[in-house]
Every structure is written in C-alpha cells, then in structure tokens.
Amino acid sequence: MQTFQLTSLVDAQGILRLQSQLPLTLANQNVEVLLVVQSHPKNPVNKRPIGLLKGQFAVPNSFFETLPEEVLETFEGKT
C-alpha cells in the first residue's frame, strides 16, 4: 500500500477541496481513498483552562430573570 500527502483548503462556498499529486504509475488504475475526519483537533493549541476568570466577575441576578416578551418573540422569529 502506498500513501500520499493530500493538501486541503476550504473554498469561498465552504466546500472542502482535496488535492494530491499521484505518480504516473497509478494512471488508469482504481485508487482507494480513506479519509479520516476529526471534529476536534487532537492537540488543541489554545485550550482555555477551567476557572480562567474565577473571582474576576460575578453574574448579576438579573441574568436569571425572565426576558421581556418582545425579546422572546425576536428569538422565536415572531417579529
């Protein structure tokens, strides 16, 4: 089995494009492609630690109050 490096990019329409240069020895032959897609990188670079801003701000009690009816209608797409 031979392996080849793929280059990828996401175009303006959000479509993932894969490209590879295959050797001429594979011309006119069936080629099987195995594509592994990960939703999260194996080693996130900028992972934020839990409790990063602990003690630096407080959530006000008003955060838990019911929203006004006009705001709720906007979220529900009624306005």
Backbone torsions as a table, in degrees:
resi	resn	phi	psi	omega
1	MET	NA	133.8	176.8
2	GLN	-104.3	147.6	175.6
3	THR	-118.7	148.9	-178.7
4	PHE	-135.5	147.9	179.9
5	GLN	-82.3	131.4	175.0
6	LEU	-101.8	142.9	169.6
7	THR	-105.6	145.1	-177.5
8	SER	-134.2	152.9	173.1
9	LEU	-154.2	156.6	176.2
10	VAL	-105.8	122.0	-177.2
11	ASP	-80.4	-177.8	-175.7
12	ALA	-62.0	-24.6	178.2
13	GLN	-89.0	2.9	179.6
14	GLY	81.6	17.0	-179.5
15	ILE	-93.6	131.5	178.3
16	LEU	-78.0	123.4	179.3
17	ARG	-109.9	129.5	178.6
18	LEU	-113.6	138.3	179.0
19	GLN	-136.0	148.1	176.7
20	SER	-155.5	147.8	173.2
21	GLN	-96.8	111.7	179.2
22	LEU	-96.7	144.8	179.4
23	PRO	-67.3	154.3	-179.5
24	LEU	-61.5	-21.9	179.6
25	THR	-64.1	-18.1	179.1
26	LEU	-97.1	2.7	-180.0
27	ALA	-60.8	138.4	178.4
28	ASN	60.4	27.8	175.5
29	GLN	-120.7	154.5	174.3
30	ASN	-72.0	136.3	179.4
31	VAL	-123.8	126.4	178.0
32	GLU	-94.2	132.9	-178.1
33	VAL	-118.3	128.9	174.6
34	LEU	-112.1	118.7	-177.6
35	LEU	-116.2	121.3	178.9
36	VAL	-103.2	124.1	-179.2
37	VAL	-114.9	128.0	178.1
38	GLN	-113.2	136.0	179.1
39	SER	-80.8	-21.8	178.5
40	HIS	-133.2	141.0	177.5
41	PRO	-63.5	150.6	179.8
42	LYS	-62.6	-41.4	-178.4
43	ASN	-124.8	86.7	-179.3
44	PRO	-60.3	133.9	-175.3
45	VAL	-77.4	-45.2	-173.3
46	ASN	-110.4	46.5	179.8
47	LYS	-70.1	125.0	-178.9
48	ARG	-83.7	134.7	179.7
49	PRO	-71.6	150.2	176.6
50	ILE	-66.5	135.5	178.9
51	GLY	80.1	22.7	-175.9
52	LEU	-56.5	-40.0	-177.4
53	LEU	-110.3	21.9	-178.4
54	LYS	-56.9	129.2	178.1
55	GLY	82.3	-3.2	-178.5
56	GLN	-94.7	-14.5	175.4
57	PHE	-156.9	164.0	179.0
58	ALA	-129.0	140.3	176.8
59	VAL	-78.1	122.0	-178.5
60	PRO	-69.7	152.9	179.6
61	ASN	-61.0	-28.9	-179.7
62	SER	-62.8	-20.1	178.5
63	PHE	-60.2	-31.4	-175.3
64	PHE	-93.0	-2.3	179.4
65	GLU	-75.2	155.5	178.7
66	THR	-65.8	137.5	178.2
67	LEU	-72.0	152.5	175.6
68	PRO	-59.8	150.9	-176.4
69	GLU	-56.9	-39.7	-179.2
70	GLU	-65.1	-33.4	177.5
71	VAL	-70.9	-42.9	179.0
72	LEU	-60.9	-41.8	179.5
73	GLU	-63.2	-36.7	178.9
74	THR	-65.0	-43.5	177.8
75	PHE	-63.9	-32.8	-179.2
76	GLU	-85.6	-0.6	178.0
77	GLY	75.3	23.5	-178.2
78	LYS	-89.3	-11.5	180.0
79	THR	-114.9	NA	NA
